[in-house]
Amino acid sequence: MGLIAIDKDRCRQDGICADVCPAQIIVAGEEDDYPALVPGGEDFCIRCGHCVAVCPHGAIRHGDMPIGDFPEVESGAKPTADQVIQFMRSRRSIRNYKSAPVPRETLTAMIDLARHAPSGHNRQPVRWTVIQDAGDVQRMAGLVADWMQHLIAEKNPTAAALHMDRVVKAWGQGKDRICRQAPHLIVASADKADRTGPAAATIALTYLELAAHALGVGTCWAGYFNMAATMWPPLKAALDLPPEQTPLGTIMAGYARYRYQRLAPRRLPVIRWQ
């Protein structure tokens, strides 16, 4: 078949597939005609799967995405609004971890859910690196401490602004304020030349945090680590990303040592209505 195939026995010619197509490469049929690709439409398809996913009659097939990759939406699986509010407000940034490692299958499940995050033009540019050994995490945290000491010695304003002297002092006392003794780190990266990468990585990491919360895993953004990973040669070498990739965000992951009992408040949103 071509890129798009229509099951004429199922198609009701309602034009939904054409209406939702982001690239507008499907045209609705007129009278007795069926939906079809515009000439050259294959070159503009972003492989988002909207057309197959939205058809209420199961009448459309995409040549690059088998129908088996499109499980039906479970109507009873959607949480209530109150459940969503409770779930999202109960997620905390975890900075105290148990030493027990998270199984690889669980870490994989978190990333598997994060891959469904939206990305510009459906480019899906994010790549993942998991530092799964706690000893490696601590070794890399030590490299971040070295970077901080370097900035402090150079009187770099960033070191002062981020109070790196306190972090380094705590490190010297055996207190890890860099990676918080998390058993794992998850690094999201993308090609340096891909302009959609930074936004895609941020969204994907947010999905990852919510997926982790659902799976009973605690997370926190490792800002110091990611800053160092973009500029400190020893850490860049240890992380060993492909040369065309740059780290765009890092998450600590592990089982929370403590269970939070209440939902913390946040400032009211600042909204401009126009």
C-alpha positions as CSV (number, residue, x, y, z in Angstrom):
1,M,0.0,0.0,0.0
2,G,1.0,3.7,-0.2
3,L,1.7,5.8,2.8
4,I,-2.1,6.1,3.6
5,A,-4.6,3.3,2.9
6,I,-8.4,3.6,3.4
7,D,-10.6,0.7,4.2
8,K,-13.7,1.7,2.1
9,D,-15.9,-0.8,3.9
10,R,-15.2,1.0,7.2
11,C,-14.8,4.6,6.1
12,R,-17.8,6.9,6.7
13,Q,-16.3,9.8,4.7
14,D,-16.6,12.1,7.8
15,G,-13.4,14.0,7.0
16,I,-12.1,13.7,10.6
17,C,-8.7,12.4,9.5
18,A,-8.2,15.3,7.1
19,D,-9.4,17.8,9.7
20,V,-6.8,16.7,12.4
21,C,-3.8,16.2,10.1
22,P,-1.2,18.7,11.3
23,A,0.5,18.8,7.9
24,Q,-2.8,19.1,6.0
25,I,-1.7,16.4,3.6
26,I,-5.0,14.5,3.7
27,V,-7.9,15.8,1.8
28,A,-11.5,14.8,2.6
29,G,-13.4,13.1,-0.2
30,E,-16.3,14.8,-1.9
31,E,-19.5,13.0,-2.5
32,D,-18.6,9.4,-3.2
33,D,-14.8,10.0,-2.9
34,Y,-12.7,8.8,0.0
35,P,-9.9,10.7,1.9
36,A,-6.6,10.7,0.1
37,L,-3.1,12.2,0.3
38,V,-2.4,15.4,-1.6
39,P,0.2,14.9,-4.4
40,G,3.7,14.7,-2.7
41,G,2.1,14.3,0.7
42,E,4.5,11.6,1.7
43,D,7.3,14.2,1.8
44,F,5.5,16.3,4.4
45,C,4.0,13.6,6.7
46,I,5.5,14.0,10.2
47,R,4.5,10.4,11.2
48,C,2.5,11.7,14.2
49,G,-0.2,9.0,13.8
50,H,-3.1,11.4,14.3
51,C,-5.0,10.1,11.3
52,V,-5.0,6.5,12.5
53,A,-5.6,7.4,16.2
54,V,-8.6,9.6,15.6
55,C,-10.7,7.6,13.1
56,P,-13.7,6.3,15.1
57,H,-14.2,3.6,12.5
58,G,-10.7,2.1,12.2
59,A,-10.7,2.8,8.5
60,I,-7.3,4.3,8.0
61,R,-3.8,2.7,7.9
62,H,-0.4,4.3,7.8
63,G,2.3,2.5,5.9
64,D,5.1,3.5,8.3
65,M,3.2,2.6,11.5
66,P,1.6,-0.8,12.0
67,I,-2.0,-0.8,13.3
68,G,-0.7,-3.0,16.2
69,D,1.2,0.1,17.5
70,F,-2.2,1.8,18.0
71,P,-3.9,0.2,21.0
72,E,-7.4,1.5,21.6
73,V,-7.9,4.1,24.3
74,E,-9.5,2.6,27.4
75,S,-12.5,4.8,28.1
76,G,-12.5,3.9,31.8
77,A,-8.8,4.5,32.4
78,K,-8.9,8.3,32.5
79,P,-8.5,9.6,36.0
80,T,-11.0,12.1,37.4
81,A,-10.1,15.8,37.7
82,D,-9.7,15.4,41.5
83,Q,-7.4,12.4,41.0
84,V,-5.2,14.4,38.5
85,I,-5.0,17.3,40.9
86,Q,-4.0,15.1,43.8
87,F,-1.5,13.3,41.7
88,M,0.2,16.4,40.3
89,R,0.2,18.3,43.6
90,S,1.6,15.3,45.5
91,R,4.7,15.0,43.3
92,R,7.7,16.3,45.2
93,S,11.3,17.0,44.2
94,I,13.1,14.3,46.2
95,R,16.5,15.0,47.7
96,N,16.7,12.1,50.2
97,Y,17.0,8.7,48.7
98,K,17.1,5.1,49.9
99,S,20.3,3.3,48.8
100,A,18.2,0.5,47.2
101,P,18.5,0.7,43.4
102,V,15.5,1.0,41.1
103,P,15.1,-2.0,38.8
104,R,16.2,-1.4,35.2
105,E,12.7,-2.4,34.1
106,T,11.2,0.4,36.1
107,L,13.7,3.0,34.8
108,T,13.0,1.8,31.3
109,A,9.2,2.1,31.9
110,M,9.7,5.7,33.0
111,I,11.6,6.5,29.8
112,D,9.2,4.6,27.7
113,L,6.4,6.8,29.0
114,A,8.5,10.0,28.5
115,R,8.9,9.2,24.8
116,H,5.3,10.1,24.3
117,A,5.9,13.7,25.2
118,P,5.1,16.2,22.4
119,S,8.0,17.6,20.3
120,G,8.2,20.2,17.6
121,H,7.2,18.8,14.2
122,N,7.1,15.4,16.0
123,R,10.9,15.2,15.6
124,Q,11.3,13.2,18.9
125,P,14.9,14.3,19.2
126,V,15.6,13.3,22.8
127,R,18.1,10.6,23.6
128,W,18.6,9.1,27.0
129,T,21.7,8.1,29.0
130,V,21.2,6.3,32.4
131,I,23.9,6.3,35.0
132,Q,22.7,3.3,36.9
133,D,25.6,2.5,39.2
134,A,25.5,4.6,42.4
135,G,29.3,4.6,42.6
136,D,29.4,6.1,39.1
137,V,26.9,8.8,40.2
138,Q,29.1,9.7,43.1
139,R,32.3,9.7,41.0
140,M,30.6,12.1,38.6
141,A,29.3,14.3,41.4
142,G,32.9,14.6,42.5
143,L,33.8,15.9,39.1
144,V,31.0,18.5,39.5
145,A,32.6,19.5,42.8
146,D,35.9,19.9,41.0
147,W,34.3,22.2,38.5
148,M,32.8,24.3,41.2
149,Q,36.2,24.6,42.9
150,H,37.6,25.8,39.6
151,L,34.9,28.4,39.2
152,I,35.4,29.6,42.8
153,A,39.2,29.9,42.3
154,E,38.6,32.0,39.2
155,K,36.1,34.2,41.1
156,N,33.5,33.3,38.4
157,P,30.3,35.3,39.2
158,T,28.2,32.1,38.6
159,A,29.9,30.5,41.5
160,A,28.9,33.3,43.8
161,A,25.4,33.6,42.4
162,L,24.7,29.9,43.0
163,H,26.5,29.8,46.4
164,M,28.9,27.1,45.1
165,D,31.2,27.6,48.1
166,R,28.5,26.1,50.4
167,V,28.1,23.1,48.1
168,V,31.8,22.5,47.9
169,K,32.1,22.9,51.7
170,A,29.3,20.3,52.2
171,W,31.0,18.0,49.8
172,G,34.2,18.2,51.8
173,Q,32.2,17.2,54.8
174,G,30.8,14.1,53.1
175,K,27.4,15.7,52.3
176,D,26.4,15.4,48.7
177,R,24.3,18.5,47.7
178,I,25.1,17.8,44.0
179,C,23.4,14.5,43.3
180,R,22.0,14.0,46.8
181,Q,23.4,10.5,46.8
182,A,20.7,9.4,44.4
183,P,21.4,5.9,43.1
184,H,20.7,6.9,39.5
185,L,21.0,9.8,37.0
186,I,19.0,10.1,33.8
187,V,20.4,12.5,31.2
188,A,18.3,13.8,28.3
189,S,20.3,14.9,25.3
190,A,19.8,15.9,21.7
191,D,21.8,17.0,18.6
192,K,23.5,20.3,19.1
193,A,22.2,21.5,15.8
194,D,18.5,20.6,16.5
195,R,16.7,23.8,17.5
196,T,13.8,21.8,18.8
197,G,16.0,19.8,21.2
198,P,15.9,22.1,24.4
199,A,12.2,22.4,24.5
200,A,11.6,18.7,23.6
201,A,14.0,17.6,26.4
202,T,12.4,19.8,29.0
203,I,8.9,18.5,28.1
204,A,10.2,14.9,28.0
205,L,11.9,15.2,31.4
206,T,8.7,16.6,32.9
207,Y,6.8,13.6,31.5
208,L,9.6,11.4,33.0
209,E,9.0,13.0,36.5
210,L,5.3,12.3,36.3
211,A,5.9,8.8,35.1
212,A,8.3,8.2,37.9
213,H,5.8,9.5,40.4
214,A,3.2,7.0,39.1
215,L,5.7,4.2,39.4
216,G,6.7,5.0,42.9
217,V,10.1,6.5,42.1
218,G,11.3,9.9,43.4
219,T,13.1,12.4,41.1
220,C,14.7,15.8,41.2
221,W,16.4,17.9,38.6
222,A,20.2,17.8,38.9
223,G,20.9,21.4,37.8
224,Y,24.5,21.6,39.0
225,F,25.3,18.3,37.3
226,N,23.9,19.4,33.9
227,M,25.6,22.8,34.0
228,A,28.9,21.1,34.6
229,A,28.2,18.4,31.9
230,T,27.9,21.1,29.3
231,M,31.3,22.8,30.0
232,W,33.6,20.8,32.3
233,P,35.9,18.6,30.2
234,P,36.4,15.8,32.8
235,L,32.7,15.4,33.3
236,K,32.0,15.6,29.6
237,A,34.5,12.8,29.1
238,A,33.0,10.7,31.8
239,L,29.5,11.1,30.4
240,D,30.8,10.2,27.0
241,L,27.9,11.4,24.9
242,P,28.3,11.1,21.1
243,P,30.1,14.3,19.9
244,E,27.1,15.7,18.1
245,Q,24.9,15.5,21.3
246,T,24.6,17.9,24.2
247,P,23.1,17.3,27.6
248,L,19.9,19.3,28.0
249,G,18.7,18.2,31.4
250,T,19.5,15.6,34.1
251,I,17.2,14.0,36.6
252,M,18.2,12.2,39.8
253,A,16.1,9.1,40.4
254,G,15.7,6.7,43.3
255,Y,13.3,5.6,46.0
256,A,12.3,8.4,48.4
257,R,13.6,7.9,51.9
258,Y,10.6,9.7,53.3
259,R,6.9,9.9,52.5
260,Y,5.3,13.3,52.2
261,Q,2.0,13.6,54.1
262,R,0.6,16.9,52.8
263,L,0.3,19.0,49.7
264,A,2.5,22.0,49.8
265,P,1.2,25.4,48.6
266,R,2.6,27.5,45.8
267,R,2.3,31.1,44.8
268,L,-0.9,32.0,42.9
269,P,-0.3,32.2,39.2
270,V,0.2,35.5,37.5
271,I,-2.2,35.7,34.6
272,R,-2.8,38.3,32.0
273,W,-6.1,38.0,30.1
274,Q,-6.3,39.7,26.8
